[in-house]
């Protein structure tokens, strides 16, 4: 799921959590928690959505883009991230 979120944001930044959840196919609460962790890890950033006042737009960071570019690092980070979810 983490790789899917990062790939989606790399392709189409500026999505809100509900749209990410819809496109990835997981519940909104799961995406919201994952986005929070990704922000803590510096892989995703957010800013207020000027069109929808009560939501944020999410974007992949340069660190997140570098992670996607390196398959070995991506696999290690995804495994570590998903291990913290349990």
Beta strands, then each sheet from edge to edge (+ up, - down):
strand 1: 44-48
strand 2: 56-60
sheet 1: 1+ 2-
end
